[in-house]
Amino acid sequence: MIERKIKHLIREINLAYYGVYLVTVVIAVSIFLMNIGKVDFLQINETSQLGRNISTFYLIYLLAAIPFSLYGFSKRAKKWQEIEKEDLMFGKYKQGARLRIVIIGLALVIGVILVYILNSKSMIFSAGIAAVALYFCKPTYKKITKDLNLK
């Protein structure tokens, strides 16, 4: 019975997980097609003051969001282990996992957009860092049982 609940939980969290990747790909393809079609869109020189400010703000967000969401989720999961009702425990876990995916996914989406707006190669690496961090948020049976201390 608990295995079925965990598999259902994985499916629900995977919707958010793959949804972030889908949005990222749609945005990247859309901007790429706009580039090919010579559609004018916002371009900011990465060496201008505005470009440096945007890059700095994004990098601060990226470097704060990843440890905050991963470590914060881990700490909260230890508290969720103490919840007696399985449905409530799984509900809290699902909510926390989705929030973690959204926080890191937002960094990925913004990074992909900034690659095109700033025409910056360093933003490609920053978006890549966010993509790798998002990979660590992928729900698996083993992770959920470990996080919630289920046997």
N, C-alpha and C positions, 0 to 999 in steps of 0.2 A: 504494500500500500504506500509506504513512504517513498519507494523507488518511483512510483508513478507520479507522486507529487513533485519530486525533484525533477523528473523529466519534463513535466508540465512547466515548472518554474524556469528551467533552462530554455524552453521554447519561448516563453514570454520575455525573458531578458534578451534572448537572441534577436527579437524583433527590433529592439532599440539598438542593439549592437550593429546589426547589418543595415539598419535604417541610416545610421550615421555614415557608414561607408557608401551607401547608395546616394545620399545627399551630396557627399563629397565628390563622387564620380560625376553626378549630373551637373554640379556646378563647374567642375573642371572641364567637362566636355562642352558645356554651354559657352564658357569663356573662350575656350579654344576655337569653337566655331565662329564666335564673334570676331576673334582675331583674324581668322582666315577670310571671313566675309568683309573685312575692313570696316566693321562697325566701330564707331568711336565710343570708347568708354573711358572711365576715369583712369588716368595714368599719372602717377606721382614719381618724381625723380627720387630715387632712394638716398641720394646724397644731400637732398635739400633738408632744411630744418624740419619740415612737416614729415618727410619720409623717415628721417632718423627718429623722430618722436613716435611715429606709428610703430616702427620696428622695435624700439625700446619698450613701448607699452606691451606689444605682443609677446616679446621675449620674457618680460616680467610675468605676464599672465601665464605663459607656458611653463616657466620654471616654478611658479607657485602652484599652479593647478595640478600638475602631475603628482608631486609628493603629497599635497593636501588631500587629493581625492583617494589616492591609493592607501596612504597611511590612515587617513580618517575612516575609510571604509573598513579597514582591518580592525581598528579600535572599536568601531560600532558593532562589527560582527561578533566580537567577544561579548558584548552586552546582550546581543540577540540570542546567544547560546543559552542564556539564563531564562528565557521566556518559555513557559510551560506549554502553552497552546501552540501546536504546530502551525495552524493556519495563520496566526498572528506573527509567529516567527518568520514564516516564509513570506508573508506580506511585507514585513519590515525589510527583509533581505532583498526582495524584488525592488522595493522603492529605493533602497540604498544603492543597489547595483545599477539601476537605471540612472540615478543622479550622477554616479561616478562616470558612466558612459557619456552622459550629456556634457559634463564639465570638460572631459578630455576630448570628446568629439567636437565641441565648440572650438577648441584650440586647433584641431585638425582642419575644420572647415575654414576658419579665419586664415590659417596658414596658407591654404590652397588659394584663397581669394587674394591674399597679399602677394603671392608669387606673381600673379598677373598684374595687379595694380602697381606694385613697386618694381616689377621686372627684375627681381632680386634672386640671385642664386642661393644666398644664405637662407632665404625663406623656404626654399625647397627642402633644405636640411632640417629646418625647424618644423615644417609640416611632417617630415619623415619621423622626427622624434615623437611627435604627437601620435602618429600612426602606430609606432612601436608601443607606445604607452597604452594606446587603445587595445592593442593585441593582448596585453596583460589583463584586460577587463573581460575577456571572452569567458562566458560561463561554461563550466564543465561539471560533470557529476562529481569528480574527485575534488574539485575546488569547493563546491558547495558543501559536501560532506565534511571537508576539513574546516571550512570557515564556521560552520554551525555545529561542529563537533558531533556529527551524527555517525552512527555505526551501521 
